[in-house]
C-alpha cells in the first residue's frame, strides 16, 4: 500500500507540474509573440530543447540522476520524429485557420486510441470513450471559432496528427520496454530533437512569418522573455515525458485539453481576452468529461488490481 501511495503521489505531482509549467509558458510566449513581436515559434522551440539538454547534462554531472544508455538508432529516430512533429504542428497552425488547427489537436486523442487499439491491443471501455467524447465536444465548443479548409493545410494537419500520436505512444512504450526513466529518455533524445528544429526552425519560421530570425533586432526585454521561456520549457519538457511515462499518451492529451481550458480562463482574467457564454459552456462540458475520464480510469484500474493484472495504477 505504501508503494501504491508513493506512486499515486508521483502521478499527481507530475500532472500538477505539467499543468503549471505549460500554462506558464503559454502566457510567457503569448506576451513574447503577441506583445513584443517575436514570431519565431519553431526556432524558439529548438532553443527550449537545447537549454533542456544543457540543464539535464549539468544535473547528470552533479549526480542528480544516472544516465542510462539507450540504443543510439532508437533514440535518434525517436528524437527526430518528435522534432518533426513539432514542425508539422507549427506549419499546420500557419497554413490553417485557428479553428481547423484546434480540430487537428482534438483529433490526436481518437487517433491515439485507434493506434493503441490496433497495434498495442489496448482496450478502452465504452465509458472511457464516452468521457473522451464529452471532453472533445467541450473543448471544441470552447475553442473552435472557424473552419477553413485548404489542401496544403489539411495534409500538414494529417502529418502533424500522425507524427504526434506515434511520438507520444513511443514515449510511453520506450520507457516501459527499455526500463528507462523520463529523465533518462529526455536526456538521450533532446539533442536530436533540438538539432532537427535548429536546422529547420529558421526555414519554417520564415515560411510562416516572412521574417528572418537572424535579422531580428533583439531588445533586452525580448531577450529576458526568451530566457524565461527557455527556463520554463525545461519543466515543460521534463513533465511531458514524466506524465506520459507514468500514465498514457491518451491521459496526456486529456491533460493537454485541461491546459487549454485554463489558458482560456487565464486569458480572460489576466489578459482580458474576449470571453463568451459559449466559452464558459464548452469549458464546463470539457471539465465534466475530464472528471468522468478520471473516475472511469480509476474504476477500471481497481478492477484490474483486484483481478491481479495490474500491480500499480497506470492512469
C-alpha positions in Angstrom: 0.0 0.0 0.0 2.9 2.3 0.7 4.3 1.7 -2.8 0.8 2.4 -4.2 0.6 5.7 -2.2 4.0 6.9 -3.3 3.2 6.0 -7.0 -0.1 8.0 -6.8 1.7 11.0 -5.2 4.2 10.8 -8.0 1.5 10.8 -10.7 -0.3 13.8 -9.0 2.9 15.7 -8.8 3.7 15.0 -12.4 0.2 16.2 -13.5 0.4 19.3 -11.4 3.9 20.2 -12.7 2.8 19.6 -16.3 -0.3 21.9 -16.0 1.5 24.7 -14.1 4.5 24.8 -16.4 2.5 24.5 -19.6 0.1 27.3 -18.6 3.0 29.5 -17.5 4.9 29.0 -20.8 1.8 29.7 -22.9 1.3 33.0 -21.1 5.0 33.9 -21.4 5.1 33.0 -25.1 1.9 34.9 -25.8 3.5 38.0 -24.3 6.7 37.4 -26.3 5.0 36.8 -29.6 1.9 39.0 -29.4 3.0 41.9 -27.4 6.8 42.0 -28.1 6.6 40.9 -31.8 8.8 37.8 -31.7 7.0 35.4 -34.0 9.6 32.6 -34.4 7.9 29.7 -32.6 9.8 26.8 -34.2 13.2 28.3 -33.6 12.3 29.2 -30.1 11.3 25.5 -29.5 14.8 24.5 -30.6 16.3 26.8 -28.0 14.0 25.3 -25.4 15.3 21.8 -26.2 18.9 22.9 -26.2 18.5 24.6 -22.8 16.7 21.5 -21.5 19.6 19.2 -22.6 22.2 21.5 -21.1 20.2 21.6 -17.8 19.9 17.8 -17.7 23.6 17.4 -18.6 24.5 19.7 -15.7 22.2 17.7 -13.4 23.8 14.4 -14.6 27.3 15.8 -13.9 26.1 16.7 -10.4 24.9 13.1 -9.9 21.2 14.2 -9.6 20.3 11.3 -11.9 22.1 8.4 -13.5 22.3 8.5 -17.3 21.3 5.2 -19.0 22.5 4.5 -22.5 19.8 3.5 -25.0 20.3 2.1 -28.5 21.5 5.1 -30.5 19.4 4.3 -33.5 16.2 4.1 -31.4 16.9 7.4 -29.6 17.9 9.2 -32.8 14.8 8.2 -34.7 12.6 8.9 -31.7 14.2 12.4 -31.2 13.9 13.3 -34.9 10.3 12.1 -35.0 9.4 14.3 -32.1 11.2 17.3 -33.7 9.4 16.7 -37.0 6.0 16.5 -35.2 6.6 20.0 -33.6 7.5 21.4 -37.0 4.3 19.9 -38.6 2.2 21.3 -35.8 3.6 24.8 -36.3 3.2 24.6 -40.1 -0.4 23.4 -39.5 -1.1 26.4 -37.4 0.5 28.6 -40.1 -1.4 27.2 -43.1 -4.8 26.7 -41.4 -7.3 28.8 -39.6 -7.3 28.7 -35.8 -10.4 26.7 -35.8 -9.0 24.0 -38.1 -5.8 23.9 -36.0 -7.9 23.3 -32.9 -9.7 20.4 -34.7 -6.2 19.0 -35.5 -5.3 19.0 -31.8 -8.7 17.4 -30.9 -8.1 14.6 -33.5 -5.0 13.5 -31.7 -7.0 11.7 -28.9 -9.2 9.5 -31.1 -6.3 8.7 -33.4 -4.1 7.7 -30.4 -6.9 5.5 -29.1 -7.2 3.9 -32.6 -3.4 3.3 -32.9 -3.2 1.8 -29.4 -6.2 -0.4 -30.0 -4.8 -1.7 -33.3 -1.1 -2.0 -32.7 -0.8 -2.4 -28.9 -4.1 -4.3 -28.4 -5.1 -1.9 -25.7 -8.8 -2.0 -24.6 -10.7 1.2 -23.9 -14.1 0.7 -22.2 -17.2 2.4 -23.7 -17.4 4.6 -20.5 -13.9 6.0 -21.1 -14.7 6.5 -24.8 -17.9 8.4 -23.8 -15.9 10.6 -21.3 -13.4 11.4 -24.1 -16.2 12.3 -26.5 -17.6 14.7 -23.9 -14.2 16.2 -23.4 -13.7 16.7 -27.1 -17.1 18.3 -27.6 -16.5 20.7 -24.7 -13.1 21.8 -25.9 -14.5 22.1 -29.5 -17.3 24.4 -28.3 -14.9 26.5 -26.2 -12.1 26.9 -28.6 -13.2 26.4 -32.2 -14.3 29.6 -33.9 -13.9 29.0 -37.7 -13.2 26.1 -40.0 -11.5 27.0 -43.3 -10.1 24.1 -45.3 -7.2 24.1 -47.8 -5.3 21.2 -49.4 -1.8 22.0 -48.1 -3.1 22.8 -44.6 -5.1 19.5 -44.5 -2.1 17.4 -45.5 0.1 19.2 -42.9 -2.5 18.6 -40.2 -2.7 14.9 -41.1 1.1 14.6 -40.9 1.1 16.5 -37.6 -1.6 14.2 -36.1 0.3 11.0 -37.2 3.7 12.1 -36.0 2.5 13.5 -32.7 0.5 10.3 -31.9 3.3 8.0 -32.8 5.8 10.1 -30.9 3.7 10.1 -27.7 3.0 6.4 -27.9 6.7 5.7 -28.4 7.5 7.9 -25.4 5.4 5.6 -23.2 6.5 2.4 -24.9 10.2 3.1 -24.8 10.2 4.0 -21.1 8.4 0.8 -20.2 10.1 -1.6 -22.7 13.7 -0.4 -22.1 13.1 0.4 -18.4 14.4 4.0 -18.6 13.1 6.9 -16.6 11.5 10.0 -18.2 14.7 12.0 -17.3 17.0 9.4 -18.9 14.9 9.3 -22.1 14.6 13.1 -22.4 18.4 13.5 -21.8 19.2 11.0 -24.6 16.7 12.3 -27.1 16.7 16.1 -26.5 19.9 16.8 -28.6 18.3 15.1 -31.7 15.1 17.0 -31.3 17.0 20.3 -30.8 19.2 19.6 -33.8 16.3 18.9 -36.3 14.5 22.0 -35.1 17.6 24.2 -35.0 18.2 23.4 -38.7 14.6 23.5 -39.9 13.3 26.2 -37.5 14.5 29.3 -39.2 13.2 28.0 -42.6 9.8 27.1 -41.2 9.5 30.4 -39.4 10.5 32.4 -42.5 7.8 30.5 -44.5 5.2 31.4 -41.9 6.2 34.9 -40.9 8.2 36.2 -44.0 10.8 37.3 -41.5 14.4 36.2 -40.8 15.1 35.2 -37.2 18.8 36.2 -37.6 17.9 39.7 -38.8 15.6 40.3 -35.9 16.6 43.1 -33.5 16.7 41.7 -30.0 15.9 44.2 -27.3 16.8 43.5 -23.6 13.1 42.9 -22.8 12.7 40.3 -25.7 15.9 38.5 -24.5 14.6 38.4 -21.0 11.4 36.8 -22.1 13.2 34.3 -24.3 15.4 33.3 -21.3 12.3 33.0 -19.1 10.6 30.9 -21.8 13.6 28.6 -22.1 13.8 28.1 -18.3 10.1 27.3 -18.1 10.5 24.9 -21.1 12.8 22.7 -19.1 10.0 22.0 -16.7 7.5 21.6 -19.6 9.7 19.0 -21.4 10.5 17.1 -18.3 6.9 16.9 -17.1 5.7 15.8 -20.6 7.9 12.7 -20.6 7.1 12.2 -16.9 3.3 12.3 -17.4 3.3 10.1 -20.5 5.7 7.6 -18.8 3.6 7.4 -15.6 0.2 7.4 -17.3 -0.5 7.1 -21.0 -0.5 9.1 -24.2 -4.3 9.5 -24.1 -4.2 10.8 -20.5 -1.5 13.3 -21.5 -3.8 14.5 -24.3 -6.7 14.8 -21.8 -4.4 16.9 -19.6 -3.5 19.0 -22.6 -7.1 20.0 -23.1 -7.4 20.9 -19.4 -4.5 23.3 -20.1 -6.4 24.7 -23.0 -9.4 25.5 -20.7 -7.0 27.0 -18.1 -5.3 29.1 -20.7 -8.7 30.4 -21.9 -9.6 31.2 -18.3 -6.3 33.0 -17.6 -6.5 34.8 -20.9 -9.9 36.2 -19.8 -8.9 37.1 -16.2 -5.3 38.3 -16.7 -5.1 39.4 -20.4 -8.8 40.5 -20.8 -9.3 38.3 -23.9 -12.9 38.1 -25.3 -14.9 35.6 -23.4 -18.5 34.5 -24.2 -21.2 32.2 -22.8 -20.1 29.7 -25.4 -16.6 29.6 -23.9 -18.0 29.0 -20.4 -20.3 26.2 -21.6 -17.5 24.5 -23.5 -15.1 24.6 -20.6 -17.8 23.2 -18.2 -18.5 20.3 -20.6 -14.8 19.7 -21.0 -14.1 19.7 -17.3 -17.1 17.3 -16.7 -15.7 15.0 -19.4 -12.2 15.1 -17.7 -13.8 14.3 -14.4 -15.6 11.3 -15.9 -12.4 10.1 -17.6 -10.5 10.2 -14.4 -13.3 8.4 -12.5 -13.7 5.7 -15.1 -9.9 5.1 -15.4 -9.7 4.8 -11.6 -12.6 2.3 -11.5 -11.0 0.2 -14.4 -7.7 0.2 -12.6 -9.3 -1.0 -9.3 -10.9 -3.9 -11.2 -7.6 -4.8 -12.8 -5.8 -4.7 -9.5 -8.4 -6.9 -7.9 -8.0 -9.4 -10.8 -4.2 -9.3 -10.3 -3.5 -7.9 -13.7 -2.2 -4.6 -12.7 0.1 -4.1 -9.7 0.0 -0.3 -9.8 -2.5 2.3 -11.1 -1.4 3.3 -14.6 -3.8 6.1 -15.5 
